[in-house]
Amino acid sequence: MLDEINHIRKHAIRLYDSQQVEAALDRMAAEITAQLQDSNPLVLCVINGGIIPTGKLLPRLDFPLMLDSIHASRYRNTTAGSAKIHWLFKPTTPLADRTILIIDDILDEGYTLRAIVDYCLEQGARKVYTAALLDKMLGTEKPVQADFVGLTVENHYLFGYGMDYKGYLRNADGVYACKEVL
């Protein structure tokens, strides 16, 4: 497995370096602050991909907020998503009558994010906002659009800044496209 991971990393194409991603995070934080600073939001980090974007955004959000997490996935450390959403855990903080900000690494087809938004609304959230570090341009309509987007990308298999290749490479210092998927 490590040979495959090293091969993917070695041959990947860097789409955005860390300076570009950090600038996008600065812009996202300013937009989120302008919209949510007076709403006492509950931030939901989508595990695992949202850990890095959430961790990078939180110190930039200089207003009162609470943090919890949610884990819903279609990929489960593979490169091919399934139609079924796998709920691994849900927030422990009550969502009723709260403003929610969901933060994830990428808005791909949008099915997982749509399911999370629907879950929050079913739990009585007053308003639900979504933030994605990356929005993948697929050329088709998605079931949900992110309210706050850092960067857009073409339809590539990506890793870095939270996104993974088979569970690896989330810690890459930029956003990379796999030149080839084995």
N, C-alpha and C positions, 0 to 999 in steps of 0.2 A: 504494500500500500504506500509506504513512504517513497518508493521509487516513482510511483505514479504522481504523487503530490509534488515531489521535487521537479518532475518533468513538466507538469502543468505550470508551476511557478516560474520555472526557467523560461518557458516559451510564451508566457502571457504577455498581453499588450496593455501597458498602463494607459488608461483613459483619463484619469484625473490623479494628480499628485496630491500629497497631503496638504500643501498650501491651498490648492484649489478647493479641496474638501472643507478645510477649516474656514475658508472665506464663505463658502456656502452655508456652513453651520452658523457663522456670525449673522448672515442675512436672515436665515430661518429664525434664529433667536430674536432678532429685532421684530420680525413679523409676528411671532408668537406673543412676544411681550406686548406689542401694540394691541393685539386682539384679546389677550387673556389675563393681563396683569391685575385686573380688579375682580376676577371671577373665582378666586380660591380653587383652582382646578386640581383634579386628581390626575396625575400623569400615570398612564399605563405603559410600561415598557413591554414590548412584544419580545419574548424570549425565543430563541437565543440571538437572532440577528439584530434586534433593537438595542442590545446591551451597549454597544459602542456609541451609536448615535445618541442614545439617551444619556449616557455618561458624559458625552461631549457637550450636549445641549444644556443639561441641568445647571452647571455653574454659570452659564450665560443668561439664565432666566432669573433675574434679580427681583423676585416677588414671591409672596407666600404660595406654596403648593404642597401637595402630598404626592408620594410615590408608591406605586404598587406594580405588580407585573401580571402578565397573562401569557399563557403558552398554548398557542394553537398552530398547527403546522400541516402542510400538505406534502412536504418534502422528506422529512425525517432522515436527514443525512444522505440523501441520494440526489441525483441530478434530474430525476423525473418526478414531478408532482403527481399526486393522485387526486381524484375528484372529491375524496372524503377528507373532511377536516378532522384532525386528531386533537382533541382537547386534553392537554396534559395537566394543566392546572389553570384555575380561574382566580381573580383577585379576592383577597380576604377583606378588603375595605368595602363597605357598602357603597353602591353606585347610585342609589336612589337620590334624586334631587341634586345631583352633582354635575358640574361641568367636567367633562372628561377630555383629556388629550392623549391620544394613542400615538406612540412613537415606534416606528419600525425602520428597518434598514432600506427596504425597497418595496415599491408598489409594482408588482409584476402583473399578473392577470387580474388581481384584485379580489379574488374569491375569499381568501383568508381574512383580509382586512374587512371586507363586507360582513363576514360572519362575526367578527369581533365587534364591529359597530352595532350590528343587530343585537348581539348579546347585551351590550351596554344599554341600549334602548329598552330591551326587554326587562332589564333590572331596574328601570326607572330613571336612568340618567336624564337630566334636564336638557343637556346639549352635548354633542360628541364632535370633537375636532380630531383630525388625523394629520400626522406629519410623517413624511418618508424622506429619508436622505436622498434616495434616488427614485425616479419615476421612469420605468422602462417604456419606451415608445413602441407599441406593438402594432399600431395601425388598426386596432379594433376598439370598440367601445368597452370600457371596463364597468363592472357593477358598482364601483365607488371611485371617486377622485380624491386625492389628498388635498387637504386645505393648505398645507405648508409643504413645499418641495424644495430640496436643496439643489439637485442637479438632475438633468435628464440624460438618458442613455439609450442607445440603439438596442435592438434585441440580440444581446449576447449573453452567454453564461458568465456571470461575474463573481468576483470574490474581493475581499478586503473591506475594512471599516464595518465589520459585522456580517457581511455576506460570506458564505462559505462554499468550498468545493468539497463535497462529501464529508462535511464536518470539520474540515481543515481550512486554513488560510484566512480566517476571520480577522486575524491580527495584522494583515498586510497593511503597509503604510500608505496606501492609495487605493483607488478603485481600478481593478484589472479585469480584462476580458480574457477568457480562456481562448487561446488560439485554436485549440482543438480539444474536444472532450473525448476522452478515451472510452 
